[in-house]
């Protein structure tokens, strides 16, 4: 019998490239890798943010270097990947995290431009980064690729089609890459984050964040205790500044007791107090759909600017 091989899970000395690393999840990801001893390439279109994150990591004893990277530029991608591999002498891990919002109504005048930007920056850029990094990843004995998608790739929010399509594409891209590269020992995985505390929600007062969290958490907890709740989706819609919660039961049909059983009706007063809407739609054969919308504009006084993020940092 062959001896069992002990796997080395250490990141010490491994080189990792993180896109969208100047803030939000990308910044946190860069810090985590650095704390584990990795050599971190901090990249983002925000040059000042890159410098700050590199300084933070170095001040904590980590190893990092920064590059300005515009993921909309294929030339930028090829140049930065090559420079990262040259500086560290290797590239073991790629984190495709860079992202931005892409809300626009289907019949809006800028739809085609927003569509092209979303597909280019959120989807095409990821495969271009993978292909640029591939020659270096193939030299690693533990190459890893992690693509950041979104819960919007698993569901959809009205008015968010370009983003939904791009993030759905990231999920498909990940599956395809996993099949292509798995035989070479290169693993490819995808993460679909929901609402995260980043620049997208930074301007919302803390007391309102707490209220929103309690409402959403109560809904999720109650749904988890009732098998009839088959679909739950929470999302932040930036264009008109709303936090949305949709709960769909299993389609058994209209039954007021089932709605009460979800334990959600008691939240109606709190939702309406915040200027939100609370609707229940039940139809035979389709089940019960609960829809909660909380307007960010009434929470932070600047719904559009406070709810939108155009940086290359996901979340």
Secondary structure as UniProt FT lines:
FT   TURN            12..13
FT   STRAND          15..18
FT   TURN            21..22
FT   HELIX           24..35
FT   TURN            36..37
FT   STRAND          39..44
FT   HELIX           47..59
FT   TURN            60..61
FT   STRAND          63..68
FT   TURN            71..72
FT   HELIX           74..88
FT   STRAND          93..96
FT   TURN            106..107
FT   TURN            109..110
FT   HELIX           111..118
FT   HELIX           119..124
FT   HELIX           125..137
FT   TURN            138..139
FT   STRAND          144..148
FT   HELIX           151..153
FT   TURN            158..159
FT   HELIX           161..182
FT   TURN            183..185
FT   STRAND          187..191
FT   HELIX           199..201
FT   TURN            202..203
FT   HELIX           206..224
FT   TURN            227..228
FT   STRAND          229..237
FT   TURN            238..241
FT   STRAND          242..249
FT   HELIX           256..261
FT   TURN            262..263
FT   HELIX           265..267
FT   HELIX           268..273
FT   TURN            274..275
FT   STRAND          277..283
FT   TURN            284..286
FT   STRAND          287..295
FT   HELIX           297..300
FT   HELIX           303..307
//
